[in-house]
Amino acid sequence: MLQTVQIAGGGIAGLSAAVAFAKYGWQVTVYEKSPGIRPQGAGIYLWENGLKVLEALGVYEATIQDSIPAWRHQKRDQDGTVFAEDFFSKDNRLYVPTRADLLHALHREACRLGVELEFGIEVMAADPDGTIHLADGSSRKGDLVIGADGINSKVRDSLGLLKSRKLAHQFGYRAMISRSPAELETDEGRGHCEHWHGARRILYAPCTKDLAYIQLTAVKEDERGQALPVDKDYWQETFPHLSWLIDRLPEAGRGDQFEIIKLTNWQRGRVVLIGDAVNAQPPFLGQGGGCSMMSALALATWIEEATAIDPGIALWERHERRLIEWTQDVAYYYGELAFYPPQLRTAIFRFIQRSDWLKRKTIWMTALHSPKGTAQTLNHQVLQPL
Ligand SMILES: Cc1cc2nc3c(=O)[nH]c(=O)nc-3n(C[C@H](O)[C@H](O)[C@H](O)COP(=O)(O)OP(=O)(O)OC[C@H]3O[C@@H](n4cnc5c(N)ncnc54)[C@H](O)[C@@H]3O)c2cc1C
């Protein structure tokens, strides 16, 4: 008999899960409270682990078709001195497509597979027997419910699964800037770079031929660093050599306070949580979305392999939780380095940089992980739309 899954939330996690379950032959419904797909105007780091998931879901090409592959990632101090540097290869890729490209690729694939997407519908709660409750007062029952409703998840909170919610005391602004293709010919324009000055940081990431993704980060006490619209004079005083990009920052951009979320359990009965609802983390590793996609594909794959839902869920949590919680912790402590004296921070980064083993156990651990379900592309029979 056709198994049914109801997904709360049509973001990266919810759409990844929708595509994965549909490829395994499930009947999938996604409830998204916004009136449509909601891409934020920014780029998204997709490392090897996330790219492998996109390949398995069949949306890799569509996601990265306009993006340029990263070749080098540097960290520099306020004088422009490079204190950490990594290079990419075909086995260790990094792309930074726009969020719109990623979400639209997932959305198109979900529609092609017959996933039912209901926009403008808010999920208020879920019961362990697989029932969800919608804002209009109605309820729907399925074989499985997935809460992919983001950091303020109502599904999670209705089940009392939250263990801790901790502020990282840092603020981030993200936006896209335009850039001429000619700038990609310059060393500065081509390479990804994290520029540090004291506790402030500017991340520059080439995205497409004519767009770059910028992220500014400041600590809580730094009022001018958190101002929106961005206080360009302030950022230019701090990073005078980056005025070529600060000048181009748009008035509009998105600002976020960073948080880390931990749960007591990732599931209760027939309800499971994925994405920021369960693995929200400061964005310093660029892995929140990667973890969300890994978790979504792994869940569908563990259930498929177990050939039953309850043991599949148990196996999923047992195998997937450790790496994702580790990623959250590394991202959190990476962010904490902003509060360290700059020389000490640089020394720590240099120390990690010198040891391949240490890098693989910390900053690169998740990026180099081979996610469950990615050994081969999912090619199960595709159901026709109902
Ligand atoms: C500054 C910043 C930079 C980041 N950079 C990166 C990066 O480079 N790489 C990376 O991998 N990750 C990055 N992340 C993390 C990444 O954005 C998140 O981990 C990812 O978006 C989580 O996806 P999600 O689907 O769980 O949540 P969301 O993207 O929040 O999606 C949740 C969806 O559910 C909907 N929804 C919410 N409540 C309900 C409800 N009750 N009923 C129905 N629908 C509901 C929302 O409208 C939304 O569409 C970054 C995060 C921040 C803050």
The ligand as an SDF file (V2000), in Angstrom:
LIG
                    3D

 53 58  0  0  0  0  0  0  0  0999 V2000
   23.3740   34.1180    8.0930 C   0  0  0  0  0  0  0  0  0  0  0  0
   23.1680   32.6740    7.7250 C   0  0  0  0  0  0  0  0  0  0  0  0
   23.9420   32.1200    6.7110 C   0  0  0  0  0  0  0  0  0  0  0  0
   23.8100   30.7630    6.4060 C   0  0  0  0  0  0  0  0  0  0  0  0
   24.6020   30.2300    5.4310 N   0  0  0  0  0  0  0  0  0  0  0  0
   24.5170   28.9110    5.1460 C   0  0  0  0  0  0  0  0  0  0  0  0
   25.3450   28.3460    4.1350 C   0  0  0  0  0  0  0  0  0  0  0  0
   26.1300   29.0420    3.5010 O   0  0  0  0  0  0  0  0  0  0  0  0
   25.2410   27.0060    3.8940 N   0  0  0  0  0  0  0  0  0  0  0  0
   24.3480   26.2090    4.5860 C   0  0  0  0  0  0  0  0  0  0  0  0
   24.2850   25.0060    4.3160 O   0  0  0  0  0  0  0  0  0  0  0  0
   23.5320   26.7360    5.5290 N   0  0  0  0  0  0  0  0  0  0  0  0
   23.5890   28.0550    5.8190 C   0  0  0  0  0  0  0  0  0  0  0  0
   22.7660   28.6050    6.7540 N   0  0  0  0  0  0  0  0  0  0  0  0
   21.7860   27.7320    7.4080 C   0  0  0  0  0  0  0  0  0  0  0  0
   20.6030   27.4430    6.5030 C   0  0  0  0  0  0  0  0  0  0  0  0
   20.0710   28.6480    6.0010 O   0  0  0  0  0  0  0  0  0  0  0  0
   19.5280   26.6950    7.2870 C   0  0  0  0  0  0  0  0  0  0  0  0
   20.1170   25.6210    7.9850 O   0  0  0  0  0  0  0  0  0  0  0  0
   18.4570   26.1610    6.3470 C   0  0  0  0  0  0  0  0  0  0  0  0
   17.8100   27.2180    5.6810 O   0  0  0  0  0  0  0  0  0  0  0  0
   17.4350   25.3600    7.1600 C   0  0  0  0  0  0  0  0  0  0  0  0
   16.4030   24.9600    6.3180 O   0  0  0  0  0  0  0  0  0  0  0  0
   14.9870   24.5650    6.9190 P   0  0  0  0  0  0  0  0  0  0  0  0
   14.1860   24.1170    5.7580 O   0  0  0  0  0  0  0  0  0  0  0  0
   15.1560   23.6870    8.0810 O   0  0  0  0  0  0  0  0  0  0  0  0
   14.4230   25.9160    7.5350 O   0  0  0  0  0  0  0  0  0  0  0  0
   13.8790   27.2120    6.8040 P   0  0  0  0  0  0  0  0  0  0  0  0
   14.7760   27.5910    5.6910 O   0  0  0  0  0  0  0  0  0  0  0  0
   13.6320   28.2120    7.8820 O   0  0  0  0  0  0  0  0  0  0  0  0
   12.4930   26.7580    6.1730 O   0  0  0  0  0  0  0  0  0  0  0  0
   11.3850   26.4900    6.9710 C   0  0  0  0  0  0  0  0  0  0  0  0
   10.1500   26.6410    6.1100 C   0  0  0  0  0  0  0  0  0  0  0  0
    9.0140   26.2650    6.8690 O   0  0  0  0  0  0  0  0  0  0  0  0
    8.0010   27.2520    6.7470 C   0  0  0  0  0  0  0  0  0  0  0  0
    7.2570   27.2130    8.0010 N   0  0  0  0  0  0  0  0  0  0  0  0
    7.6420   27.6840    9.2070 C   0  0  0  0  0  0  0  0  0  0  0  0
    6.7110   27.4140   10.1270 N   0  0  0  0  0  0  0  0  0  0  0  0
    5.7130   26.7430    9.4940 C   0  0  0  0  0  0  0  0  0  0  0  0
    4.4930   26.1720    9.9270 C   0  0  0  0  0  0  0  0  0  0  0  0
    4.1190   26.2280   11.2090 N   0  0  0  0  0  0  0  0  0  0  0  0
    3.7110   25.5610    9.0200 N   0  0  0  0  0  0  0  0  0  0  0  0
    4.0890   25.4890    7.6950 C   0  0  0  0  0  0  0  0  0  0  0  0
    5.2370   26.0310    7.2390 N   0  0  0  0  0  0  0  0  0  0  0  0
    6.0540   26.6230    8.1330 C   0  0  0  0  0  0  0  0  0  0  0  0
    8.7570   28.5530    6.5140 C   0  0  0  0  0  0  0  0  0  0  0  0
    7.9460   29.5110    5.8580 O   0  0  0  0  0  0  0  0  0  0  0  0
    9.9250   28.0800    5.6590 C   0  0  0  0  0  0  0  0  0  0  0  0
    9.6200   28.0880    4.2880 O   0  0  0  0  0  0  0  0  0  0  0  0
   22.8660   29.9590    7.0890 C   0  0  0  0  0  0  0  0  0  0  0  0
   22.0590   30.5210    8.0860 C   0  0  0  0  0  0  0  0  0  0  0  0
   22.2150   31.8600    8.4060 C   0  0  0  0  0  0  0  0  0  0  0  0
   21.3630   32.4400    9.4970 C   0  0  0  0  0  0  0  0  0  0  0  0
  1  2  1  0
  2  3  1  0
  2 52  2  0
  3  4  2  0
  4  5  1  0
  4 50  1  0
  5  6  2  0
  6  7  1  0
  6 13  1  0
  7  8  2  0
  7  9  1  0
  9 10  1  0
 10 11  2  0
 10 12  1  0
 12 13  2  0
 13 14  1  0
 14 15  1  0
 14 50  1  0
 15 16  1  0
 16 17  1  0
 16 18  1  0
 18 19  1  0
 18 20  1  0
 20 21  1  0
 20 22  1  0
 22 23  1  0
 23 24  1  0
 24 25  2  0
 24 26  1  0
 24 27  1  0
 27 28  1  0
 28 29  2  0
 28 30  1  0
 28 31  1  0
 31 32  1  0
 32 33  1  0
 33 34  1  0
 33 48  1  0
 34 35  1  0
 35 36  1  0
 35 46  1  0
 36 37  1  0
 36 45  1  0
 37 38  2  0
 38 39  1  0
 39 40  1  0
 39 45  2  0
 40 41  1  0
 40 42  2  0
 42 43  1  0
 43 44  2  0
 44 45  1  0
 46 47  1  0
 46 48  1  0
 48 49  1  0
 50 51  2  0
 51 52  1  0
 52 53  1  0
M  END
$$$$
